[in-house]
């Protein structure tokens, strides 16, 4: 792990569909593609930049569901990648 690496769990490549719903005054739903997972979180790619850093979301991927916090976003070429930390 590099000196600047903040991640504490090893990532594993993954595929599948992720559905998330951000809570708040204007609930937002996003369907994305799962890119990788770890014991503590996951990374997804999607089209619309509707998730914001710090958002608490409900997620569902495969048979797993729960709450996660959006930790970071990166936009490139009309697509957005987000890293999420699974809560609890």
SERO-4910 file (N, C-alpha, C, O; in steps of 0.05 Angstrom, whole numbers):
BEGIN
 pado doro    nc1    nc2    nc3   cac1   cac2   cac3    cc1    cc2    cc3    oc1    oc2    oc3
  Unk    A     17    -24      0      0      0      0     18     25      0     37     26     15
  Unk    A     11     45    -16     28     68    -18     24     86      6      6     83     22
  Unk    A     43    104     10     43    123     33     18    140     34      8    146     55
  Unk    A      7    147     10    -16    164      9    -42    149      9    -64    161     10
  Unk    A    -41    123      9    -65    106      8    -80    108     35    -68    103     56
  Unk    A   -105    114     34   -121    117     59   -139     92     63   -150     88     85
  Unk    A   -142     76     43   -159     53     44   -147     32     63   -123     28     63
  Unk    A   -164     20     80   -154      1     99   -160    -28     91   -149    -46    102
  Unk    A   -177    -31     71   -185    -58     61   -177    -62     32   -178    -42     17
  Unk    A   -169    -86     25   -161    -92     -2   -186    -93    -20   -206   -104    -13
  Unk    A   -184    -81    -44   -205    -81    -63   -204   -107    -80   -182   -117    -85
  Unk    A   -227   -116    -89   -229   -139   -108   -247   -130   -131   -267   -117   -126
  Unk    A   -238   -136   -155   -255   -129   -178   -282   -142   -176   -284   -164   -165
  Unk    A   -302   -129   -185   -330   -139   -183   -346   -129   -206   -339   -108   -218
  Unk    A   -367   -143   -213   -386   -135   -233   -414   -137   -223   -419   -153   -205
  Unk    A   -432   -121   -234   -459   -123   -225   -472    -96   -226   -459    -76   -232
  Unk    A   -497    -95   -219   -513    -71   -218   -516    -62   -189   -521    -78   -172
  Unk    A   -512    -36   -185   -515    -24   -158   -538     -4   -160   -539     13   -178
  Unk    A   -556     -5   -141   -577     15   -140   -574     30   -113   -571     18    -92
  Unk    A   -573     56   -115   -571     73    -90   -593     94    -90   -601    103   -111
  Unk    A   -601    101    -66   -620    123    -63   -610    141    -41   -607    134    -18
  Unk    A   -605    166    -49   -596    187    -30   -620    198    -16   -640    204    -28
  Unk    A   -617    201     10   -639    212     26   -637    242     26   -617    253     16
  Unk    A   -656    256     36   -655    285     38   -681    297     28   -701    284     23
  Unk    A   -680    324     24   -703    338     15   -712    329    -13   -736    328    -19
  Unk    A   -693    324    -30   -699    314    -57   -686    286    -60   -663    285    -69
  Unk    A   -701    265    -54   -689    238    -57   -680    234    -86   -694    241   -105
  Unk    A   -656    222    -89   -645    217   -115   -638    188   -118   -627    176   -100
  Unk    A   -646    176   -140   -640    148   -145   -620    145   -168   -622    160   -188
  Unk    A   -601    127   -164   -580    123   -184   -577     93   -188   -576     78   -168
  Unk    A   -575     85   -213   -568     57   -219   -541     58   -233   -538     73   -252
  Unk    A   -522     43   -223   -495     43   -233   -484     16   -236   -497     -5   -231
  Unk    A   -459     15   -245   -444    -10   -249   -424    -12   -227   -408      6   -222
  Unk    A   -424    -35   -214   -404    -41   -193   -377    -46   -205   -375    -61   -224
  Unk    A   -356    -33   -195   -330    -35   -206   -311    -52   -188   -296    -69   -197
  Unk    A   -313    -47   -162   -298    -64   -143   -310    -61   -115   -326    -43   -109
  Unk    A   -302    -80    -98   -313    -81    -71   -290    -87    -51   -269    -98    -59
  Unk    A   -295    -81    -26   -276    -88     -5   -294    -95     19   -318    -94     18
  Unk    A   -281   -102     41   -296   -108     65   -311    -84     76   -331    -87     91
  Unk    A   -302    -60     69   -314    -36     80   -328    -17     61   -340      3     69
  Unk    A   -327    -24     35   -340     -6     16   -340    -16    -12   -334    -40    -17
  Unk    A   -347      1    -31   -348     -6    -59   -345     19    -77   -348     41    -68
  Unk    A   -338     14   -102   -336     35   -122   -355     29   -144   -358      6   -153
  Unk    A   -369     50   -153   -389     47   -175   -385     68   -196   -374     90   -191
  Unk    A   -395     63   -220   -395     82   -242   -423     86   -252   -439     67   -253
  Unk    A   -430    111   -259   -457    117   -268   -456    142   -285   -435    154   -288
  Unk    A   -479    149   -297   -480    170   -317   -486    198   -306   -474    218   -314
  Unk    A   -505    200   -287   -513    227   -278   -499    235   -252   -499    219   -233
  Unk    A   -487    258   -251   -473    266   -227   -492    276   -205   -493    300   -199
  Unk    A   -507    258   -193   -527    266   -174   -519    260   -145   -531    271   -126
  Unk    A   -499    243   -141   -490    238   -114   -469    258   -106   -452    266   -122
  Unk    A   -470    267    -81   -451    287    -71   -435    275    -49   -445    258    -33
  Unk    A   -410    283    -46   -393    274    -25   -407    280      2   -417    302      7
  Unk    A   -407    259     19   -420    262     45   -449    252     45   -460    247     67
  Unk    A   -461    248     22   -489    237     21   -490    210     35   -471    193     32
  Unk    A   -511    205     50   -517    179     62   -537    167     43   -558    179     37
  Unk    A   -532    142     34   -549    129     14   -557    102     24   -543     89     40
  Unk    A   -580     92     15   -588     64     17   -578     51     -8   -581     62    -30
  Unk    A   -565     28     -6   -555     14    -30   -565    -15    -31   -572    -27    -11
  Unk    A   -565    -25    -55   -572    -53    -60   -554    -63    -82   -554    -52   -104
  Unk    A   -538    -84    -76   -522    -97    -97   -523   -127    -92   -518   -136    -70
  Unk    A   -531   -141   -113   -536   -170   -110   -555   -175    -87   -577   -163    -87
  Unk    A   -548   -191    -68   -566   -197    -46   -559   -180    -21   -571   -184      0
  Unk    A   -541   -162    -24   -532   -145     -1   -545   -117     -3   -548   -106    -25
  Unk    A   -554   -107     20   -564    -80     21   -558    -67     47   -553    -81     67
  Unk    A   -558    -41     48   -552    -27     73   -549      3     68   -559     14     48
  Unk    A   -534     16     86   -528     44     83   -499     49     78   -482     34     88
  Unk    A   -493     70     63   -465     77     57   -463    107     55   -482    121     51
  Unk    A   -438    117     58   -432    145     55   -415    149     30   -396    134     26
  Unk    A   -422    169     14   -406    176    -10   -381    190      0   -382    211     12
  Unk    A   -358    178     -5   -332    188      4   -318    206    -16   -305    225     -9
  Unk    A   -321    199    -42   -309    215    -63   -323    211    -90   -337    191    -93
  Unk    A   -320    230   -108   -330    229   -135   -309    237   -154   -292    254   -148
  Unk    A   -310    225   -178   -291    233   -199   -307    232   -225   -319    211   -232
  Unk    A   -307    254   -241   -321    256   -266   -301    255   -289   -280    268   -288
  Unk    A   -308    240   -310   -291    240   -334   -308    230   -357   -320    208   -356
  Unk    A   -308    245   -379   -321    237   -403   -351    231   -400   -361    213   -413
  Unk    A   -365    246   -383   -394    242   -380   -401    220   -360   -425    216   -355
  Unk    A   -382    206   -349   -387    186   -329   -376    195   -302   -357    210   -301
  Unk    A   -388    184   -281   -380    191   -254   -373    165   -240   -387    145   -242
  Unk    A   -351    166   -225   -344    144   -207   -346    154   -179   -339    177   -173
  Unk    A   -357    138   -161   -360    145   -133   -350    122   -116   -354     99   -122
  Unk    A   -336    130    -94   -327    110    -74   -345    113    -50   -349    135    -40
  Unk    A   -356     91    -40   -374     91    -18   -364     74      5   -354     52      1
  Unk    A   -368     84     29   -361     70     53   -386     58     65   -405     72     71
  Unk    A   -386     32     69   -409     19     81   -410     25    111   -391     22    125
  Unk    A   -434     33    120   -438     41    148   -449     18    163   -468      4    154
  Unk    A   -439     13    187   -449     -8    204   -446    -35    195   -455    -54    209
***
